[in-house]
Amino acid sequence: MSRSPVGRETERVDGRLKVTGAAEYSGDYRATGLAHAHLVTSTVARGTITRIDTAAALAAPGVLRVYAAPEPRLNLYEVTGQAAAFVENYIPLRSAEVLFHGQTVAMVVAETPEQARDAAALVTVAYDVRPPRTSLADEPHVPAGPAISGAPSSLNILAPGVGSIDAALAASAVVVEAEYHQHIQHHVAMEPHAVLAVWDGDQVKIHAGAQIPAAYALGTAQRLGVLPQDVRLITRYVGGGFGARVVLWSDTPLAAAAARELGRPVRLVLTREQMFTLTGHRSHLTQTVRLGASRDGVLNAVSHRSVAERPPTMATTMTPAHSTTDALYRTPNLHVDAQVAVLDLPGTRAMRGPNEAPGAFALETAMDELAVATGVDPVELRLRNHATTHPATGLPWSSKHLEECYRLGAERFGWSARSATPRARVDGQWLYGTGMATAIYPAHRRPAAVRVRLLGDDTAVVSTGMSDLGTGGATVVAISGADALGIPLTRVTSEIGDTLLPQGAPAVGSSATHATVPLIVNAARDAITELKRLAVSDARSPWHGSDVEDLRYERGILHGQGRSMTFGRLLATVGSPGITTRAESAGAADPGYVHHSFGAHFCEVRVNRFTGESRVTRFTTVADVGRIINARAARSQLVGGVIFGIGHALLEENHLELDTGRLANSTLADYLVPVNADVPDIDVIMLDHPDPVLTGPLGDGSDDVGTRSLGARGLGEIGTVGSAAAIGNAVFNATGVRVRDVPITPDKLVEHL
Ligand code: MOS
């Protein structure tokens, strides 16, 4: 008898391949006649290339080509229509104009990677330099415009009779107002961006890491000026996305165009340093939060304004603050406004809770400031302002157990032992404090398609073109298939990461699981129905001529009229090659509800009195993320999200040189991310309440085929939403110093201690 693997601790289906090095990542693939590309990037942020000297590079050993801007031989084109949202809006190497520091200005192709790299160092470039626009404070602020999701960039919801958000704030007994800053952050995925392009006639096969394979392939086709069906993208193993692989950057078009022009396969691997300017970053950001409340902390007004970068190379911008502030707390007056300043910086794009993590840092720090101002305990303050309907629309949530997150988290963490007075706990050199914050992340449905095949050897194959960024997506696919078919996980193969497969869900916005799982349930149900039809209709079947209703499917076996047979046996008996079904969804969610995941973070931080160094010593996270499909992978995702929060709060920033537009610490030696020594044991509690709406009604399990929706919601990013605020709030509790500019580096604390 097989138990469903859903919700259990399941090892990754590809774990062994990965840890033994057998899994091939994009840069690992080989091809006959392979040539290697290396990029040369600009050393100015804004200007025009007046001369590129490529003679020395061309004369270097092994060099096959040097492409230099403005380069006519690559035949690259504009991207238009839907795919335009997922590309930069300039054609790489086409123009002599430089739009940001670190832009590609030349590409060397040689016989070996080392020859390409060494020759690239010989390319010299002269510029006519113009002063770059780099100051978020000084450049004009303009409305951000609609988000990629279509959500407006501003909201102004006022109670009847209230003239303005300012009037609502003025009428509040307690007002807190503060400005929050954060610096440029990067994804720094473990796997460098790597691409291999191999042409076969008019068709090109691309190996590259991509979060939205279909959009990535479509954008590549348009850039290359070929038909969409002539681009096949393979993105089987990916070493981290974090938003950096949402956009089709310049690397894939350049490699593919060079391969076409040269008539040989080309591999291009970006250097770590190049990834800081060529694969996107999280905008630096100024946020102003104003909260108006009664003396006992009940909110009357919430205002959240933000100013972010918009580089000229991106057609759209992210809109920080949105998904959190308009959904989190009950308030009669709500104001959100997102502005941007056009700056001559590299592309900004999705990055680990792109809107929600920065937005929650500001709002959840402001809530802590309100707790201090009113003397209400931070957990109690949030319970008093708990929203039972969505503040911006009045709609109910599909599922919300946030109050349980607070209560359970407070209990597990031992919140009641806390002193509200800052600097109350000292141990030698260390000041100890605790803090908490709320987490919220939207659950969007997105288009996807899957295929389920039942085979004659009693195995099943579940196929969908999505990529697994290391999150465990391939395992979720296999688990869902095993559950829906009632067979052991070992008899299910998942097939992903290839645009030849049914179109996979985008691995963005923590949505791939809840986009994909219900389709697998549906396709499996249809496969079982097909199996029964085959059983009664094929003359070689023992059930030939009976009624479909007489058959019952259970755990891979058909039963009826006193006989039993596995599906594989039946398929073999009737000589069927297998049963194939498909399911797809346009990605619409029930418009009568809003859909979010929720969570609560609790942490303890100690701050060194003499050096100002902050160390996170304890962390408890409670997540309300629907049904858990794979407990091990889910916990790992949530732990990872909290680690992002540690980076956000204490370590991560790239310094922007205002006079040159250079991102000054674009190396992994200087851009600090949390390592094991920075990370305490992170206690993760998953509530595991299935969402009864988001992915369709939950079945009662009485049917013999997979009709129950599992009720899962995404959880990839929620761990990082609010976790930086919880840490900052703990730093305040430890020291009495409120740092509103992250990362909270020692210099910002030490002078106040
Ligand atoms: Mo994610 S930052 O939505 O790729």
Boltz pocket constraint, residues with backbone or C-beta under 6 A from the ligand:
constraints:
  - pocket:
      binder: B
      contacts: [[A, 211], [A, 241], [A, 242], [A, 243], [A, 244], [A, 246], [A, 350], [A, 351], [A, 352], [A, 353], [A, 354], [A, 507], [A, 508], [A, 509], [A, 510]]
      max_distance: 6.0
